[in-house]
Amino acid sequence: MKKEFFIQILLSILVLVILIVVYQMYFKKDFTNSTVINREDNANREDNADKDNNLVNITYESVDREGRKYIIAAETGNFKAEEPDLIYMTNVNAKIFLLDRSVIYINSLNAEYNTTNYDTKFYKNVNLNFLEHNISCENLNIFFKENLIEAFNNLNYKNSDIVMVADKIEIDLLTKNSKIYNFNENNVIIKNKSSDGNN
């Protein structure tokens, strides 16, 4: 009788552990393993509650439940006490590691990074490189919940075949399909590259 009771308790614990693991892997939150690395706080939070808090050499890493990894690093950053989830970064570099092991590289002079949902708004001299695709613009936003990248303002797109100027481009992070928008017909210019590489 004691042996059967012990086995039932052991099986119950095993089922409970399996349920907890399944919940953590599939249902808890879109992004897990969010960490801050090399975060040096230059301001004392208690003494400067109403002032900006400065950060130097910061890196944030996260992995979503699909397995995509996102790393964003900046030389400096700061946050305000009234908006502690938003980090305003300068000299920013970011990488998105996609499921097929390809990598999207992004850099800009500035970015606004949300530490809660990991959405990022890059601005000023933004460059995105993905395989043979190169985008330069003034604004680029990443929305992880929507699996979307949007680039706009002084948008230039280049690949091995074309050079294009447009108003806005959206890229689906899951399918890698893109949509190109032109709000003014005069703003879209597409040039084919010649076979020798000159325009």
N, CA and C atoms as a LAMMPS dump frame, in Angstrom:
ITEM: TIMESTEP
0
ITEM: NUMBER OF ATOMS
597
ITEM: BOX BOUNDS ff ff ff
-5.0000000000000000e+02 5.0000000000000000e+02
-5.0000000000000000e+02 5.0000000000000000e+02
-5.0000000000000000e+02 5.0000000000000000e+02
ITEM: ATOMS id mol type element x y z
1 1 1 N 0.808 -1.187 0
2 1 2 C 0 0 0
3 1 3 C 0.861 1.265 0
4 2 1 N 1.907 1.286 0.834
5 2 2 C 2.799 2.431 0.871
6 2 3 C 3.504 2.626 -0.467
7 3 1 N 3.851 1.53 -1.122
8 3 2 C 4.544 1.597 -2.388
9 3 3 C 3.642 2.223 -3.457
10 4 1 N 2.383 1.856 -3.507
11 4 2 C 1.438 2.42 -4.483
12 4 3 C 1.211 3.911 -4.218
13 5 1 N 1.099 4.275 -2.976
14 5 2 C 0.911 5.678 -2.614
15 5 3 C 2.129 6.506 -3.037
16 6 1 N 3.318 5.972 -2.783
17 6 2 C 4.553 6.65 -3.167
18 6 3 C 4.625 6.831 -4.689
19 7 1 N 4.257 5.82 -5.448
20 7 2 C 4.272 5.898 -6.914
21 7 3 C 3.26 6.935 -7.395
22 8 1 N 2.089 7.005 -6.787
23 8 2 C 1.078 7.989 -7.172
24 8 3 C 1.578 9.417 -6.907
25 9 1 N 2.209 9.62 -5.777
26 9 2 C 2.767 10.935 -5.458
27 9 3 C 3.851 11.297 -6.473
28 10 1 N 4.722 10.364 -6.783
29 10 2 C 5.794 10.59 -7.734
30 10 3 C 5.24 10.917 -9.123
31 11 1 N 4.225 10.197 -9.567
32 11 2 C 3.598 10.469 -10.864
33 11 3 C 2.907 11.837 -10.872
34 12 1 N 2.273 12.184 -9.788
35 12 2 C 1.622 13.492 -9.691
36 12 3 C 2.641 14.621 -9.801
37 13 1 N 3.765 14.483 -9.142
38 13 2 C 4.821 15.484 -9.211
39 13 3 C 5.379 15.567 -10.63
40 14 1 N 5.568 14.435 -11.272
41 14 2 C 6.07 14.39 -12.636
42 14 3 C 5.109 15.103 -13.589
43 15 1 N 3.813 14.864 -13.47
44 15 2 C 2.815 15.524 -14.317
45 15 3 C 2.834 17.031 -14.062
46 16 1 N 2.944 17.432 -12.822
47 16 2 C 2.997 18.85 -12.48
48 16 3 C 4.226 19.522 -13.091
49 17 1 N 5.362 18.885 -13.026
50 17 2 C 6.592 19.43 -13.607
51 17 3 C 6.44 19.554 -15.127
52 18 1 N 5.869 18.563 -15.77
53 18 2 C 5.667 18.61 -17.225
54 18 3 C 4.731 19.745 -17.592
55 19 1 N 3.663 19.939 -16.843
56 19 2 C 2.737 21.034 -17.11
57 19 3 C 3.416 22.396 -16.962
58 20 1 N 4.231 22.542 -15.955
59 20 2 C 4.946 23.802 -15.746
60 20 3 C 5.905 24.067 -16.901
61 21 1 N 6.623 23.052 -17.337
62 21 2 C 7.569 23.214 -18.444
63 21 3 C 6.831 23.58 -19.728
64 22 1 N 5.738 22.919 -20.026
65 22 2 C 4.955 23.226 -21.232
66 22 3 C 4.426 24.65 -21.165
67 23 1 N 3.933 25.072 -20.029
68 23 2 C 3.444 26.438 -19.868
69 23 3 C 4.563 27.445 -20.1
70 24 1 N 5.71 27.222 -19.509
71 24 2 C 6.834 28.139 -19.653
72 24 3 C 7.295 28.234 -21.106
73 25 1 N 7.279 27.114 -21.826
74 25 2 C 7.779 27.098 -23.197
75 25 3 C 6.794 27.705 -24.187
76 26 1 N 5.496 27.506 -23.99
77 26 2 C 4.544 27.859 -25.033
78 26 3 C 3.541 28.956 -24.684
79 27 1 N 3.291 29.206 -23.422
80 27 2 C 2.208 30.109 -23.077
81 27 3 C 2.6 31.314 -22.245
82 28 1 N 3.774 31.352 -21.682
83 28 2 C 4.087 32.399 -20.719
84 28 3 C 4.117 33.777 -21.353
85 29 1 N 5.026 34.03 -22.286
86 29 2 C 5.213 35.351 -22.832
87 29 3 C 5.894 35.212 -24.177
88 30 1 N 5.702 36.182 -25.067
89 30 2 C 6.283 36.095 -26.398
90 30 3 C 7.802 36.023 -26.355
91 31 1 N 8.426 36.833 -25.511
92 31 2 C 9.875 36.853 -25.421
93 31 3 C 10.304 36.371 -24.045
94 32 1 N 11.359 35.57 -24.047
95 32 2 C 11.917 35.082 -22.798
96 32 3 C 13.411 35.342 -22.808
97 33 1 N 14.043 35.027 -21.723
98 33 2 C 15.487 35.179 -21.592
99 33 3 C 15.953 36.599 -21.873
100 34 1 N 15.178 37.57 -21.477
101 34 2 C 15.577 38.961 -21.682
102 34 3 C 16.581 39.332 -20.606
103 35 1 N 17.742 39.79 -21.053
104 35 2 C 18.775 40.135 -20.095
105 35 3 C 19.439 41.438 -20.487
106 36 1 N 20.031 42.075 -19.543
107 36 2 C 20.833 43.267 -19.791
108 36 3 C 22.273 42.897 -19.48
109 37 1 N 23.153 43.166 -20.436
110 37 2 C 24.559 42.832 -20.27
111 37 3 C 25.363 44.12 -20.354
112 38 1 N 26.401 44.215 -19.584
113 38 2 C 27.289 45.385 -19.597
114 38 3 C 26.532 46.669 -19.323
115 39 1 N 25.659 46.66 -18.372
116 39 2 C 24.88 47.854 -18.055
117 39 3 C 25.548 48.563 -16.894
118 40 1 N 26.021 49.752 -17.165
119 40 2 C 26.673 50.562 -16.147
120 40 3 C 25.778 51.757 -15.885
121 41 1 N 25.227 51.861 -14.713
122 41 2 C 24.324 52.956 -14.378
123 41 3 C 25.152 54.111 -13.849
124 42 1 N 25.172 55.222 -14.578
125 42 2 C 25.978 56.371 -14.185
126 42 3 C 25.257 57.319 -13.243
127 43 1 N 23.973 57.081 -13.011
128 43 2 C 23.213 57.984 -12.146
129 43 3 C 22.633 57.193 -10.985
130 44 1 N 22.572 57.82 -9.856
131 44 2 C 21.99 57.179 -8.688
132 44 3 C 20.475 57.356 -8.756
133 45 1 N 19.735 56.244 -8.871
134 45 2 C 18.29 56.316 -9.073
135 45 3 C 17.568 56.978 -7.898
136 46 1 N 18.017 56.751 -6.7
137 46 2 C 17.325 57.333 -5.554
138 46 3 C 17.521 58.851 -5.488
139 47 1 N 18.731 59.32 -5.776
140 47 2 C 19.021 60.742 -5.679
141 47 3 C 18.494 61.537 -6.866
142 48 1 N 18.318 60.893 -8.023
143 48 2 C 17.933 61.59 -9.24
144 48 3 C 16.618 61.061 -9.79
145 49 1 N 15.613 60.939 -8.996
146 49 2 C 14.342 60.364 -9.431
147 49 3 C 13.681 61.18 -10.529
148 50 1 N 13.893 62.487 -10.541
149 50 2 C 13.254 63.32 -11.562
150 50 3 C 14.185 63.637 -12.727
151 51 1 N 15.42 63.18 -12.721
152 51 2 C 16.374 63.429 -13.789
153 51 3 C 16.51 62.177 -14.657
154 52 1 N 17.163 62.365 -15.816
155 52 2 C 17.444 61.222 -16.688
156 52 3 C 18.488 60.335 -16.03
157 53 1 N 18.393 59.04 -16.326
158 53 2 C 19.38 58.081 -15.856
159 53 3 C 20.189 57.635 -17.054
160 54 1 N 21.491 57.722 -16.969
161 54 2 C 22.375 57.423 -18.085
162 54 3 C 22.938 56.026 -17.971
163 55 1 N 23.081 55.386 -19.13
164 55 2 C 23.643 54.046 -19.227
165 55 3 C 24.768 54.081 -20.249
166 56 1 N 25.806 53.277 -20.054
167 56 2 C 26.939 53.234 -20.964
168 56 3 C 27.181 51.788 -21.377
169 57 1 N 27.486 51.587 -22.67
170 57 2 C 27.79 50.253 -23.206
171 57 3 C 26.719 49.229 -22.809
172 58 1 N 25.52 49.425 -23.318
173 58 2 C 24.414 48.537 -22.947
174 58 3 C 24.1 47.564 -24.072
175 59 1 N 23.68 46.378 -23.683
176 59 2 C 23.259 45.338 -24.624
177 59 3 C 22.061 44.634 -24.036
178 60 1 N 21.023 44.505 -24.836
179 60 2 C 19.842 43.736 -24.451
180 60 3 C 19.717 42.552 -25.398
181 61 1 N 19.382 41.385 -24.857
182 61 2 C 19.165 40.189 -25.656
183 61 3 C 17.813 39.594 -25.312
184 62 1 N 17.137 39.067 -26.333
185 62 2 C 15.875 38.378 -26.101
186 62 3 C 15.694 37.309 -27.158
187 63 1 N 14.916 36.288 -26.82
188 63 2 C 14.585 35.206 -27.735
189 63 3 C 13.088 35.012 -27.669
190 64 1 N 12.421 35.028 -28.843
191 64 2 C 10.98 34.825 -28.83
192 64 3 C 10.659 33.336 -28.833
193 65 1 N 9.402 33.005 -28.693
194 65 2 C 9.049 31.59 -28.571
195 65 3 C 9.202 30.832 -29.88
196 66 1 N 9.313 31.549 -31.016
197 66 2 C 9.615 30.882 -32.279
198 66 3 C 11.101 30.551 -32.384
199 67 1 N 11.917 31.186 -31.568
200 67 2 C 13.349 30.913 -31.574
201 67 3 C 14.195 31.994 -32.214
202 68 1 N 13.586 33.111 -32.613
203 68 2 C 14.358 34.227 -33.167
204 68 3 C 15.045 34.966 -32.027
205 69 1 N 16.297 35.305 -32.252
206 69 2 C 17.071 36.017 -31.235
207 69 3 C 17.244 37.464 -31.672
208 70 1 N 17.115 38.387 -30.737
209 70 2 C 17.268 39.816 -31.003
210 70 3 C 18.289 40.372 -30.033
211 71 1 N 19.305 41.02 -30.59
212 71 2 C 20.345 41.658 -29.773
213 71 3 C 20.423 43.116 -30.195
214 72 1 N 20.363 44.007 -29.236
215 72 2 C 20.516 45.435 -29.518
216 72 3 C 21.556 45.995 -28.543
217 73 1 N 22.497 46.763 -29.092
218 73 2 C 23.573 47.322 -28.278
219 73 3 C 23.736 48.799 -28.627
220 74 1 N 24.17 49.569 -27.653
221 74 2 C 24.37 50.998 -27.869
222 74 3 C 25.537 51.486 -27.018
223 75 1 N 26.183 52.538 -27.511
224 75 2 C 27.255 53.153 -26.724
225 75 3 C 26.699 53.803 -25.476
226 76 1 N 25.597 54.535 -25.642
227 76 2 C 24.978 55.185 -24.493
228 76 3 C 23.467 55.058 -24.589
229 77 1 N 22.832 55.262 -23.468
230 77 2 C 21.38 55.267 -23.41
231 77 3 C 20.932 55.972 -22.152
232 78 1 N 19.682 56.383 -22.146
233 78 2 C 19.133 56.966 -20.928
234 78 3 C 17.645 56.687 -20.871
235 79 1 N 17.114 56.774 -19.689
236 79 2 C 15.681 56.595 -19.492
237 79 3 C 15.21 57.607 -18.473
238 80 1 N 13.937 57.906 -18.555
239 80 2 C 13.343 58.859 -17.63
240 80 3 C 12.548 58.101 -16.582
241 81 1 N 12.492 58.638 -15.399
242 81 2 C 11.788 57.978 -14.294
243 81 3 C 10.32 57.766 -14.619
244 82 1 N 9.723 58.678 -15.38
245 82 2 C 8.3 58.529 -15.715
246 82 3 C 8.073 57.541 -16.855
247 83 1 N 9.14 57.151 -17.585
248 83 2 C 9.06 56.158 -18.659
249 83 3 C 10.193 55.142 -18.516
250 84 1 N 10.199 54.342 -17.472
251 84 2 C 11.342 53.458 -17.234
252 84 3 C 11.471 52.322 -18.25
253 85 1 N 10.407 52.019 -19.005
254 85 2 C 10.47 50.941 -19.992
255 85 3 C 11.091 51.377 -21.31
256 86 1 N 11.27 52.675 -21.518
257 86 2 C 11.831 53.18 -22.765
258 86 3 C 13.28 53.6 -22.55
259 87 1 N 14.166 53.02 -23.338
260 87 2 C 15.58 53.376 -23.3
261 87 3 C 15.883 54.147 -24.58
262 88 1 N 16.386 55.375 -24.44
263 88 2 C 16.756 56.209 -25.571
264 88 3 C 18.245 56.005 -25.814
265 89 1 N 18.576 55.381 -26.95
266 89 2 C 19.943 54.94 -27.225
267 89 3 C 20.62 55.8 -28.287
268 90 1 N 21.968 55.839 -28.24
269 90 2 C 22.761 56.49 -29.275
270 90 3 C 23.822 55.517 -29.785
271 91 1 N 24.189 55.68 -31.062
272 91 2 C 25.153 54.801 -31.737
273 91 3 C 24.759 53.335 -31.535
274 92 1 N 23.693 52.965 -32.225
275 92 2 C 22.996 51.7 -31.989
276 92 3 C 23.327 50.68 -33.069
277 93 1 N 23.524 49.426 -32.645
278 93 2 C 23.675 48.28 -33.54
279 93 3 C 22.744 47.185 -33.055
280 94 1 N 22.044 46.546 -34.01
281 94 2 C 21.117 45.484 -33.647
282 94 3 C 21.233 44.339 -34.634
283 95 1 N 20.885 43.135 -34.156
284 95 2 C 20.865 41.943 -35.001
285 95 3 C 19.597 41.16 -34.681
286 96 1 N 18.958 40.663 -35.739
287 96 2 C 17.833 39.745 -35.584
288 96 3 C 18.251 38.443 -36.251
289 97 1 N 18.355 37.377 -35.463
290 97 2 C 18.715 36.067 -35.985
291 97 3 C 17.421 35.326 -36.322
292 98 1 N 17.173 35.114 -37.611
293 98 2 C 15.933 34.475 -38.052
294 98 3 C 16.039 32.956 -37.947
295 99 1 N 14.914 32.282 -38.108
296 99 2 C 14.869 30.831 -37.929
297 99 3 C 15.708 30.08 -38.955
298 100 1 N 15.842 30.625 -40.165
299 100 2 C 16.646 29.965 -41.192
300 100 3 C 18.137 30.297 -41.051
301 101 1 N 18.501 30.884 -39.933
302 101 2 C 19.874 31.253 -39.563
303 101 3 C 20.413 32.463 -40.309
304 102 1 N 19.572 33.135 -41.081
305 102 2 C 20.001 34.381 -41.693
306 102 3 C 19.909 35.485 -40.642
307 103 1 N 20.637 36.569 -40.868
308 103 2 C 20.729 37.638 -39.877
309 103 3 C 20.393 38.974 -40.535
310 104 1 N 19.561 39.752 -39.86
311 104 2 C 19.268 41.119 -40.267
312 104 3 C 20.122 42.035 -39.386
313 105 1 N 20.929 42.896 -40.022
314 105 2 C 21.776 43.838 -39.302
315 105 3 C 21.176 45.236 -39.436
316 106 1 N 21.088 45.949 -38.322
317 106 2 C 20.542 47.305 -38.322
318 106 3 C 21.471 48.192 -37.503
319 107 1 N 21.748 49.398 -38.018
320 107 2 C 22.476 50.369 -37.209
321 107 3 C 21.901 51.752 -37.46
322 108 1 N 22.033 52.608 -36.464
323 108 2 C 21.511 53.971 -36.554
324 108 3 C 22.21 54.854 -35.529
325 109 1 N 22.007 56.14 -35.692
326 109 2 C 22.554 57.065 -34.692
327 109 3 C 21.756 57.01 -33.404
328 110 1 N 20.423 56.831 -33.508
329 110 2 C 19.569 56.82 -32.322
330 110 3 C 18.52 55.721 -32.419
331 111 1 N 17.993 55.333 -31.262
332 111 2 C 16.89 54.38 -31.215
333 111 3 C 16.142 54.544 -29.902
334 112 1 N 14.884 54.164 -29.942
335 112 2 C 14.042 54.117 -28.753
336 112 3 C 13.641 52.653 -28.573
337 113 1 N 14.134 52.036 -27.495
338 113 2 C 13.949 50.602 -27.259
339 113 3 C 12.987 50.395 -26.094
340 114 1 N 11.952 49.595 -26.323
341 114 2 C 10.978 49.282 -25.287
342 114 3 C 11.4 47.975 -24.619
343 115 1 N 11.758 48.029 -23.34
344 115 2 C 12.241 46.846 -22.635
345 115 3 C 11.139 45.857 -22.297
346 116 1 N 9.883 46.264 -22.428
347 116 2 C 8.766 45.368 -22.114
348 116 3 C 8.388 44.491 -23.296
349 117 1 N 8.186 45.098 -24.484
350 117 2 C 7.756 44.309 -25.646
351 117 3 C 8.838 44.209 -26.718
352 118 1 N 9.993 44.836 -26.502
353 118 2 C 11.175 44.767 -27.356
354 118 3 C 11.02 45.498 -28.684
355 119 1 N 9.907 46.198 -28.893
356 119 2 C 9.744 47.006 -30.094
357 119 3 C 10.802 48.105 -30.079
358 120 1 N 11.292 48.443 -31.264
359 120 2 C 12.371 49.416 -31.362
360 120 3 C 12.087 50.386 -32.496
361 121 1 N 12.329 51.662 -32.229
362 121 2 C 12.201 52.708 -33.244
363 121 3 C 13.592 53.294 -33.47
364 122 1 N 14.184 52.982 -34.632
365 122 2 C 15.485 53.509 -35.006
366 122 3 C 15.276 54.815 -35.772
367 123 1 N 16.153 55.799 -35.555
368 123 2 C 16.05 57.035 -36.31
369 123 3 C 17.414 57.692 -36.46
370 124 1 N 17.537 58.471 -37.522
371 124 2 C 18.744 59.185 -37.948
372 124 3 C 19.788 58.214 -38.526
373 125 1 N 19.991 58.345 -39.829
374 125 2 C 21 57.549 -40.546
375 125 3 C 20.851 56.048 -40.276
376 126 1 N 19.689 55.514 -40.568
377 126 2 C 19.399 54.101 -40.325
378 126 3 C 19.826 53.283 -41.533
379 127 1 N 20.486 52.159 -41.276
380 127 2 C 20.873 51.21 -42.326
381 127 3 C 20.45 49.817 -41.915
382 128 1 N 19.84 49.094 -42.859
383 128 2 C 19.454 47.7 -42.652
384 128 3 C 20.108 46.884 -43.746
385 129 1 N 20.777 45.8 -43.364
386 129 2 C 21.396 44.876 -44.316
387 129 3 C 20.879 43.478 -44.032
388 130 1 N 20.366 42.845 -45.085
389 130 2 C 19.863 41.483 -44.982
390 130 3 C 20.194 40.767 -46.282
391 131 1 N 21.088 39.804 -46.207
392 131 2 C 21.582 39.098 -47.379
393 131 3 C 22.059 40.13 -48.397
394 132 1 N 21.465 40.207 -49.575
395 132 2 C 21.899 41.176 -50.587
396 132 3 C 21.06 42.445 -50.577
397 133 1 N 20.145 42.571 -49.638
398 133 2 C 19.246 43.716 -49.567
399 133 3 C 19.813 44.767 -48.611
400 134 1 N 19.831 46.019 -49.081
401 134 2 C 20.327 47.128 -48.269
402 134 3 C 19.293 48.242 -48.281
403 135 1 N 18.933 48.703 -47.103
404 135 2 C 17.981 49.795 -46.962
405 135 3 C 18.647 50.893 -46.148
406 136 1 N 18.551 52.122 -46.651
407 136 2 C 18.964 53.271 -45.848
408 136 3 C 17.766 54.21 -45.777
409 137 1 N 17.551 54.781 -44.6
410 137 2 C 16.395 55.652 -44.38
411 137 3 C 16.633 56.469 -43.119
412 138 1 N 15.656 57.28 -42.77
413 138 2 C 15.748 58.074 -41.549
414 138 3 C 14.994 57.441 -40.385
415 139 1 N 14.013 56.563 -40.672
416 139 2 C 13.224 55.915 -39.625
417 139 3 C 12.999 54.449 -39.967
418 140 1 N 13.138 53.594 -38.973
419 140 2 C 12.862 52.166 -39.132
420 140 3 C 12.299 51.661 -37.81
421 141 1 N 11.141 51.009 -37.868
422 141 2 C 10.485 50.491 -36.667
423 141 3 C 10.389 48.975 -36.742
424 142 1 N 10.612 48.323 -35.604
425 142 2 C 10.42 46.877 -35.491
426 142 3 C 9.293 46.647 -34.497
427 143 1 N 8.282 45.89 -34.932
428 143 2 C 7.163 45.504 -34.076
429 143 3 C 7.148 43.98 -33.997
430 144 1 N 7.633 43.434 -32.882
431 144 2 C 7.793 41.99 -32.782
432 144 3 C 6.472 41.241 -32.678
433 145 1 N 5.514 41.791 -31.989
434 145 2 C 4.228 41.107 -31.862
435 145 3 C 3.549 40.962 -33.223
436 146 1 N 3.719 41.969 -34.091
437 146 2 C 3.14 41.939 -35.437
438 146 3 C 4.1 41.316 -36.451
439 147 1 N 5.317 40.944 -36.035
440 147 2 C 6.338 40.389 -36.931
441 147 3 C 6.59 41.316 -38.118
442 148 1 N 6.808 42.586 -37.838
443 148 2 C 6.863 43.59 -38.885
444 148 3 C 8.029 44.549 -38.695
445 149 1 N 8.683 44.862 -39.826
446 149 2 C 9.658 45.947 -39.895
447 149 3 C 9.108 46.946 -40.894
448 150 1 N 9.118 48.227 -40.532
449 150 2 C 8.725 49.268 -41.478
450 150 3 C 9.818 50.32 -41.533
451 151 1 N 10.153 50.725 -42.769
452 151 2 C 11.175 51.742 -42.989
453 151 3 C 10.563 52.864 -43.813
454 152 1 N 10.916 54.122 -43.469
455 152 2 C 10.339 55.264 -44.167
456 152 3 C 11.218 56.486 -43.974
457 153 1 N 10.882 57.568 -44.708
458 153 2 C 11.604 58.844 -44.706
459 153 3 C 12.976 58.698 -45.367
460 154 1 N 13.108 59.308 -46.537
461 154 2 C 14.34 59.247 -47.334
462 154 3 C 14.789 57.811 -47.57
463 155 1 N 13.847 56.972 -47.968
464 155 2 C 14.077 55.533 -48.124
465 155 3 C 14.788 55.227 -49.44
466 156 1 N 15.905 54.541 -49.354
467 156 2 C 16.645 54.038 -50.515
468 156 3 C 16.84 52.54 -50.324
469 157 1 N 16.505 51.784 -51.363
470 157 2 C 16.64 50.323 -51.325
471 157 3 C 17.567 49.896 -52.452
472 158 1 N 18.502 48.994 -52.149
473 158 2 C 19.422 48.457 -53.149
474 158 3 C 19.523 46.957 -52.97
475 159 1 N 19.585 46.255 -54.096
476 159 2 C 19.97 44.848 -54.092
477 159 3 C 20.826 44.615 -55.318
478 160 1 N 21.086 43.381 -55.691
479 160 2 C 21.98 43.116 -56.812
480 160 3 C 21.392 43.532 -58.152
481 161 1 N 20.065 43.726 -58.239
482 161 2 C 19.416 44.038 -59.505
483 161 3 C 18.934 45.476 -59.637
484 162 1 N 18.473 46.086 -58.544
485 162 2 C 17.84 47.401 -58.656
486 162 3 C 18.304 48.358 -57.572
487 163 1 N 18.071 49.619 -57.859
488 163 2 C 18.191 50.695 -56.881
489 163 3 C 16.84 51.382 -56.887
490 164 1 N 16.248 51.606 -55.717
491 164 2 C 14.9 52.151 -55.656
492 164 3 C 14.81 53.218 -54.576
493 165 1 N 14.039 54.254 -54.877
494 165 2 C 13.701 55.291 -53.911
495 165 3 C 12.189 55.23 -53.753
496 166 1 N 11.696 55.113 -52.514
497 166 2 C 10.251 55.015 -52.27
498 166 3 C 9.91 55.733 -50.974
499 167 1 N 8.61 55.751 -50.655
500 167 2 C 8.159 56.407 -49.428
501 167 3 C 8.245 55.488 -48.217
502 168 1 N 7.86 54.209 -48.39
503 168 2 C 7.805 53.303 -47.245
504 168 3 C 7.915 51.869 -47.727
505 169 1 N 8.557 51.025 -46.917
506 169 2 C 8.614 49.595 -47.174
507 169 3 C 8.298 48.865 -45.881
508 170 1 N 7.512 47.797 -45.979
509 170 2 C 7.207 46.932 -44.834
510 170 3 C 7.726 45.536 -45.136
511 171 1 N 8.352 44.919 -44.132
512 171 2 C 8.917 43.577 -44.283
513 171 3 C 8.317 42.683 -43.217
514 172 1 N 7.747 41.561 -43.629
515 172 2 C 7.196 40.57 -42.711
516 172 3 C 8.345 39.687 -42.219
517 173 1 N 8.556 39.63 -40.916
518 173 2 C 9.665 38.85 -40.366
519 173 3 C 9.468 37.349 -40.52
520 174 1 N 8.237 36.884 -40.631
521 174 2 C 7.991 35.453 -40.783
522 174 3 C 8.176 34.993 -42.224
523 175 1 N 7.524 35.68 -43.153
524 175 2 C 7.564 35.261 -44.556
525 175 3 C 8.686 35.92 -45.341
526 176 1 N 9.23 37.019 -44.837
527 176 2 C 10.252 37.851 -45.479
528 176 3 C 9.712 38.539 -46.729
529 177 1 N 8.396 38.562 -46.895
530 177 2 C 7.777 39.302 -47.986
531 177 3 C 7.791 40.781 -47.648
532 178 1 N 7.85 41.61 -48.685
533 178 2 C 7.857 43.046 -48.443
534 178 3 C 6.789 43.731 -49.277
535 179 1 N 6.326 44.863 -48.762
536 179 2 C 5.368 45.718 -49.456
537 179 3 C 6.013 47.09 -49.588
538 180 1 N 5.914 47.648 -50.791
539 180 2 C 6.497 48.955 -51.059
540 180 3 C 5.361 49.938 -51.289
541 181 1 N 5.434 51.086 -50.611
542 181 2 C 4.388 52.093 -50.697
543 181 3 C 4.944 53.367 -51.308
544 182 1 N 4.115 53.985 -52.134
545 182 2 C 4.438 55.311 -52.624
546 182 3 C 3.207 56.185 -52.424
547 183 1 N 3.393 57.26 -51.709
548 183 2 C 2.29 58.173 -51.422
549 183 3 C 2.224 59.277 -52.471
550 184 1 N 3.308 59.416 -53.216
551 184 2 C 3.386 60.418 -54.269
552 184 3 C 4.12 59.751 -55.428
553 185 1 N 3.5 59.662 -56.596
554 185 2 C 4.09 58.983 -57.751
555 185 3 C 5.482 59.502 -58.083
556 186 1 N 5.739 60.771 -57.804
557 186 2 C 7.045 61.347 -58.111
558 186 3 C 8.139 60.853 -57.169
559 187 1 N 7.774 60.242 -56.043
560 187 2 C 8.766 59.82 -55.06
561 187 3 C 9.351 58.436 -55.326
562 188 1 N 8.735 57.645 -56.19
563 188 2 C 9.234 56.297 -56.439
564 188 3 C 10.076 56.303 -57.71
565 189 1 N 11.323 55.916 -57.567
566 189 2 C 12.243 55.825 -58.689
567 189 3 C 12.905 54.455 -58.614
568 190 1 N 12.794 53.69 -59.687
569 190 2 C 13.412 52.366 -59.737
570 190 3 C 14.372 52.346 -60.915
571 191 1 N 15.617 51.97 -60.659
572 191 2 C 16.623 51.854 -61.705
573 191 3 C 17.158 50.43 -61.703
574 192 1 N 17.278 49.846 -62.886
575 192 2 C 17.916 48.541 -63.016
576 192 3 C 19.424 48.738 -63.072
577 193 1 N 20.131 47.876 -62.396
578 193 2 C 21.585 47.93 -62.471
579 193 3 C 22.018 47.194 -63.725
580 194 1 N 23.033 47.72 -64.396
581 194 2 C 23.547 47.047 -65.586
582 194 3 C 24.38 45.852 -65.166
583 195 1 N 24.694 44.993 -66.113
584 195 2 C 25.418 43.761 -65.809
585 195 3 C 26.835 44.013 -65.33
586 196 1 N 27.415 45.184 -65.666
587 196 2 C 28.764 45.48 -65.186
588 196 3 C 28.765 46.156 -63.824
589 197 1 N 27.556 46.365 -63.244
590 197 2 C 27.473 46.911 -61.896
591 197 3 C 27.322 48.412 -61.868
592 198 1 N 27.395 49.097 -63.012
593 198 2 C 27.221 50.545 -63.041
594 198 3 C 25.782 50.876 -63.367
595 199 1 N 25.29 51.993 -62.865
596 199 2 C 23.928 52.426 -63.154
597 199 3 C 23.847 53.147 -64.468
